[in-house]
């Protein structure tokens, strides 16, 4: 499990644990995951990107700053995982 506190004017806690097993990441070998990061707060996206780079099997394939952009990019890059701010506008 990875538990990271990210300070960006407010504290956001990112937890990556049981979903890893549910999607087959890290269960028996280093399997790759393609990740789309979606948040309207650019410094948060930057922090998440830098944290996830520490895992060689995780690849940030793109970022989006709003809901419409997230839908378009998800259709284009076909990520395995979308890290999404559930209060994002648009």
Backbone as CSV, one residue per row, in Angstrom:
resi,resn,N_x,N_y,N_z,CA_x,CA_y,CA_z,C_x,C_y,C_z
1,UNK,0.833,-1.182,0.000,0.000,0.000,0.000,0.872,1.238,0.000
2,UNK,0.463,2.241,-0.732,1.139,3.530,-0.742,0.179,4.521,-0.122
3,UNK,0.644,5.264,0.841,-0.164,6.308,1.446,0.683,7.561,1.469
4,UNK,0.238,8.595,0.782,1.046,9.794,0.631,0.189,11.005,0.939
5,UNK,0.687,11.884,1.763,0.014,13.155,1.987,0.617,14.186,1.056
6,UNK,-0.219,14.888,0.343,0.235,15.914,-0.587,-0.317,17.247,-0.085
7,UNK,0.559,18.197,0.173,0.137,19.487,0.693,0.090,20.477,-0.471
8,UNK,-1.097,21.009,-0.748,-1.288,21.985,-1.832,-2.284,23.041,-1.366
9,UNK,-2.064,23.623,-0.233,-3.041,24.557,0.303,-4.104,23.812,1.094
10,UNK,-4.339,22.576,0.744,-5.191,21.671,1.494,-4.494,20.319,1.448
11,UNK,-4.883,19.416,2.283,-4.227,18.116,2.318,-5.080,17.106,1.583
12,UNK,-4.467,16.408,0.669,-5.132,15.341,-0.055,-4.385,14.060,0.241
13,UNK,-5.101,13.027,0.530,-4.433,11.758,0.793,-4.741,10.814,-0.358
14,UNK,-3.691,10.278,-0.922,-3.804,9.358,-2.040,-3.544,7.960,-1.517
15,UNK,-4.483,7.056,-1.711,-4.307,5.683,-1.257,-4.398,4.739,-2.451
16,UNK,-3.366,3.951,-2.580,-3.324,2.953,-3.628,-3.100,1.628,-2.924
17,UNK,-4.158,0.801,-2.815,-3.992,-0.440,-2.078,-4.760,-1.583,-2.717
18,UNK,-5.982,-1.832,-2.289,-6.696,-3.012,-2.763,-6.998,-2.984,-4.255
19,UNK,-7.139,-1.807,-4.834,-7.415,-1.753,-6.273,-6.268,-2.340,-7.082
20,UNK,-5.037,-2.275,-6.541,-3.893,-2.843,-7.267,-4.132,-4.319,-7.539
21,UNK,-4.593,-5.034,-6.523,-4.856,-6.461,-6.705,-6.045,-6.672,-7.635
22,UNK,-7.053,-5.807,-7.534,-8.250,-6.001,-8.357,-7.975,-5.807,-9.845
23,UNK,-6.980,-4.984,-10.174,-6.641,-4.802,-11.591,-5.393,-5.581,-11.981
24,UNK,-4.846,-6.355,-11.036,-3.716,-7.223,-11.345,-2.375,-6.544,-11.368
25,UNK,-2.256,-5.384,-10.757,-0.981,-4.671,-10.748,-0.195,-5.084,-9.512
26,UNK,1.014,-5.533,-9.729,1.895,-5.844,-8.632,1.561,-7.126,-7.895
27,UNK,0.753,-7.996,-8.475,0.378,-9.207,-7.767,1.453,-10.277,-7.871
28,UNK,1.910,-10.589,-9.073,2.938,-11.619,-9.211,4.175,-11.094,-9.907
29,UNK,4.039,-10.080,-10.722,5.187,-9.504,-11.407,4.929,-8.015,-11.579
30,UNK,5.926,-7.307,-12.084,5.764,-5.873,-12.279,5.001,-5.640,-13.573
31,UNK,3.699,-5.512,-13.450,2.865,-5.262,-14.616,2.703,-3.761,-14.790
32,UNK,2.635,-3.347,-16.037,2.533,-1.930,-16.319,1.095,-1.441,-16.212
33,UNK,0.952,-0.199,-15.785,-0.347,0.455,-15.726,-0.228,1.809,-16.397
34,UNK,-1.167,2.089,-17.269,-1.239,3.380,-17.957,-2.236,4.244,-17.186
35,UNK,-1.794,5.431,-16.736,-2.584,6.243,-15.813,-2.871,7.612,-16.406
36,UNK,-4.135,8.027,-16.285,-4.574,9.379,-16.645,-4.865,10.111,-15.340
37,UNK,-4.231,11.265,-15.125,-4.423,12.065,-13.915,-5.341,13.231,-14.248
38,UNK,-6.435,13.366,-13.481,-7.434,14.400,-13.764,-7.684,15.236,-12.519
39,UNK,-7.348,16.529,-12.599,-7.622,17.468,-11.515,-7.489,18.873,-12.069
40,UNK,-8.297,19.793,-11.585,-8.222,21.167,-12.065,-7.107,21.958,-11.386
41,UNK,-6.478,21.390,-10.368,-5.404,22.062,-9.642,-4.055,21.534,-10.141
42,UNK,-3.409,22.319,-10.994,-2.173,21.892,-11.655,-1.066,21.458,-10.695
43,UNK,-0.846,22.151,-9.563,0.203,21.684,-8.648,-0.065,20.271,-8.108
44,UNK,-1.312,19.913,-7.921,-1.640,18.562,-7.464,-1.277,17.546,-8.541
45,UNK,-1.613,17.847,-9.793,-1.261,16.934,-10.887,0.254,16.751,-10.954
46,UNK,0.994,17.832,-10.758,2.452,17.758,-10.782,2.971,16.873,-9.654
47,UNK,2.415,17.025,-8.465,2.839,16.199,-7.325,2.525,14.727,-7.566
48,UNK,1.335,14.440,-8.066,0.958,13.050,-8.341,1.891,12.456,-9.383
49,UNK,2.157,13.208,-10.431,3.066,12.728,-11.479,4.433,12.384,-10.894
50,UNK,4.974,13.253,-10.052,6.299,12.993,-9.496,6.282,11.795,-8.550
51,UNK,5.203,11.601,-7.811,5.107,10.443,-6.925,4.992,9.138,-7.707
52,UNK,4.198,9.138,-8.745,3.984,7.916,-9.508,5.194,7.541,-10.358
53,UNK,6.024,8.512,-10.687,7.244,8.216,-11.449,8.187,7.302,-10.678
54,UNK,8.035,7.253,-9.356,8.889,6.391,-8.536,8.622,4.912,-8.794
55,UNK,7.491,4.597,-9.394,7.143,3.210,-9.714,7.358,2.996,-11.205
56,UNK,8.386,2.251,-11.599,8.699,2.105,-13.023,7.590,1.430,-13.825
57,UNK,6.718,0.690,-13.176,5.648,0.013,-13.905,4.414,0.903,-14.111
58,UNK,4.411,2.089,-13.524,3.286,3.013,-13.680,3.681,4.124,-14.643
59,UNK,2.875,4.349,-15.660,3.170,5.360,-16.674,2.024,6.358,-16.754
60,UNK,2.332,7.628,-16.525,1.342,8.680,-16.713,1.240,8.896,-18.220
61,UNK,0.098,8.563,-18.791,-0.052,8.699,-20.237,-0.580,10.072,-20.625
62,UNK,-1.247,10.751,-19.667,-1.742,12.090,-19.954,-2.333,12.695,-18.698
63,UNK,-2.686,13.983,-18.791,-3.332,14.720,-17.712,-4.502,15.490,-18.295
64,UNK,-5.490,15.777,-17.455,-6.626,16.596,-17.867,-6.978,17.538,-16.726
65,UNK,-7.501,18.727,-17.087,-7.807,19.743,-16.090,-9.305,19.924,-15.847
66,UNK,-10.141,19.235,-16.633,-11.586,19.324,-16.415,-12.260,18.055,-16.931
67,UNK,-13.534,17.929,-16.656,-14.252,16.713,-17.012,-14.301,16.440,-18.503
68,UNK,-14.593,17.461,-19.300,-14.673,17.278,-20.744,-13.339,16.825,-21.329
69,UNK,-12.276,17.467,-20.875,-10.936,17.103,-21.328,-10.596,15.666,-20.902
70,UNK,-11.031,15.285,-19.700,-10.783,13.926,-19.205,-11.459,12.885,-20.079
71,UNK,-12.703,13.138,-20.466,-13.433,12.195,-21.319,-12.739,12.055,-22.667
72,UNK,-12.351,13.176,-23.255,-11.677,13.153,-24.560,-10.338,12.414,-24.484
73,UNK,-9.549,12.730,-23.453,-8.235,12.097,-23.342,-8.344,10.618,-23.000
74,UNK,-9.329,10.261,-22.174,-9.516,8.845,-21.838,-9.862,8.048,-23.091
75,UNK,-10.692,8.612,-23.945,-11.047,7.934,-25.197,-9.824,7.802,-26.108
76,UNK,-8.958,8.806,-26.071,-7.790,8.813,-26.939,-6.677,7.877,-26.444
77,UNK,-6.321,7.958,-25.150,-5.164,7.207,-24.647,-5.512,5.865,-24.021
78,UNK,-6.797,5.605,-23.765,-7.242,4.310,-23.218,-6.439,3.889,-21.980
79,UNK,-6.497,4.693,-20.897,-5.717,4.356,-19.706,-6.282,3.139,-18.971
80,UNK,-5.425,2.477,-18.196,-5.878,1.393,-17.329,-6.520,1.957,-16.068
81,UNK,-5.995,3.106,-15.600,-6.441,3.730,-14.356,-6.618,5.220,-14.596
82,UNK,-7.686,5.778,-14.031,-7.893,7.227,-14.050,-7.922,7.702,-12.609
83,UNK,-6.953,8.547,-12.232,-6.960,9.183,-10.916,-7.730,10.480,-11.079
84,UNK,-8.909,10.552,-10.468,-9.860,11.621,-10.755,-10.277,12.354,-9.500
85,UNK,-10.235,13.667,-9.560,-10.800,14.513,-8.515,-12.311,14.465,-8.702
86,UNK,-13.028,13.907,-7.742,-14.469,13.717,-7.917,-15.251,15.022,-7.851
87,UNK,-14.627,16.126,-7.463,-15.319,17.418,-7.437,-14.893,18.317,-8.595
88,UNK,-14.278,17.730,-9.604,-13.756,18.515,-10.724,-14.905,19.144,-11.525
89,UNK,-14.716,20.396,-11.963,-15.745,21.034,-12.791,-15.746,20.493,-14.225
90,UNK,-16.876,20.623,-14.851,-17.004,20.304,-16.269,-17.020,18.855,-16.565
